[in-house]
Amino acid sequence: MISFSNNISSQFLNDRVLLWSLRFFALIAGSLLFLIVIFLIHEAWPALHQLGITSFFTDNAWYPTESLYLLTPMLWGTFLATIGAVILAAPIGILSAVFIHYYAPSLLAITYRRLIELLAGIPSVVFGLWGLVVLVPLIASWQPPGPSLLAGMLILFLMILPTITLVIHSSLAQIPIAYIHNATALGLGRWSMIRKVILPAAKSGIFTGIFLGVARALGETMAILMVCGNVVQAPSHLFDPIRTLTANIALEMAYALGNHRSTLFVSGLMLMAMVVIFVLIAEQLRYRETYADAN
Amino acid sequence: MTKFKIATWLGALVFSVMAWSQTLAIASQEKLVISGSSTMAPLVAEIGKRFENLHPGTRVDVQTGGSSRGIADTVNGLADIGMVSRALKPHEHALHGATIAHDGITMILHKDNPVDELSNEHIKAIYSGVITNWKTVGGLDAPITVINKAEGRSTLELFLQYFQLSNRIIRAHVIIGDNEQGIKTIAGNPHAIGYVSVGTAQYDATHEVPIKLLALHHIPATLKTVQAGTFPLSRPLTLVSKNPFTGLAQTFIDFSQSPAVHDLILKQYFVPIP
């Protein structure tokens, strides 16, 4: 009897230890973000304080050695490259996942999936190098100078495609088999079933896949730095070179001093703000799309 | 279970004692912190390794961040020696410097570009967007792709200073970080023009990379002309310090200027001082 109650209390103890260690680790994970934001604000403060936040939008140009710190062209660069990549990658990602799941013979499906997983594992600098020695010269021979918004979009597209495909694939795998049975019982063809039943049911997963893709595209640095040309300007067409916020930090941080350095942390803050705004919009969209029918 | 725990604790104890003694050993060493130009860092790191072998008990710690960072770190006392890959600016002349080698900057084109020489005026006009087609300077009828360096790099500073340009009037199509990125961009674009270190360019041009080095004022860009001091677009690689060099720093400077490191300097495609 005694040993029995002992056993229970020790189980309680174990539970409590587990609970507190879980809380502790969750706290660490959660506070990381806050620490990063605090660090960014701390490093960006001299520029924010001395130059004022408006100068990053109203200065004439980006010439940090002449104390001109316009960041808007780089905001545009980041935004356009990301949007372009997602517009290309989202439909292809959705269709690839549907293909793997509902159309491909099993051997082909497995091979194709492995290939996509492999693509997801390729380091970004390899994509960048390939872009620099193959993709950029190709574009240059067609529409010089070559390094351009288009090159950035295509490289980002290649990088986020596997992420999007794999996430959507696993969300398709979670759709209850009963949906498929019912759809078949109703006499729906394969494509009608996918369009009317499967895709609406997998909506939340599709959104998650696209979010992850966008987040990766926003933060990508090395590959973008190598193929985009890094000229600070708001692009007027696809073949204009651009500089993204991340490339700006990577290119100039090693050599920056004083306000210049501090402004690079401001670009980091802006990137963070872009991600936050994007996540808020996306969550709102997802909530509305997913639960619209319930209301 | 308990045995395992004891073993773990013992392991941790032994490990921390080892880590502690390691720290003590490092603390008893004489340490030289060097920071600055990323052009010089690989060379100085190699010299540092050889120096450590010759002087047991010393440690040479090389950090990069550009010439300006090197000067700032020396002035702030964060580094014992700064690496500067440009001539000192007037307000920096109070620093004590010792030149250990020279580096030249060369204009490079794609090998298939028929243009073999450009005058300073042509280069200025190309970089400021006045000339935008190779036809104007005797080349093919093709738009020129202008490659410039990112702000803060000493190569950019030397280039601007030599051609008396300001970064504001340069109309670049590509902005690069390091030399290799520039060389790869030009190798992939027959209509591009850029500038990089003579050493790096000469190495790549002789290793089947399709680029060519342009002569300036009819003086070819080679390691020999840079060494002779006749190539106009060249720069000294200097080690600087706030106070006159003493003790270990002086020993290191003497070593870096001695013929004992000439092989290392040549290996990095720089040119030793005579």
Interface residues (C-beta under 8 A of the other chain):
Chain A: A61 Y63 P64 T65 E66 L132 V133 V136 P137 A140 P144 P145 G146 P147 L225 M226 G229 N230 V231 V232 P241 R243 A250 L251 E252 A254 Y255 A256 L257 H260
Chain B: S38 T64 G65 G66 S68 R69 A72 A142 P143 T145 A150 E151 G152 R153 N167 R168 A172 H173 V174 I175 I176 G177 Q181 K184 T185 A187 G188 N189 H191 A192
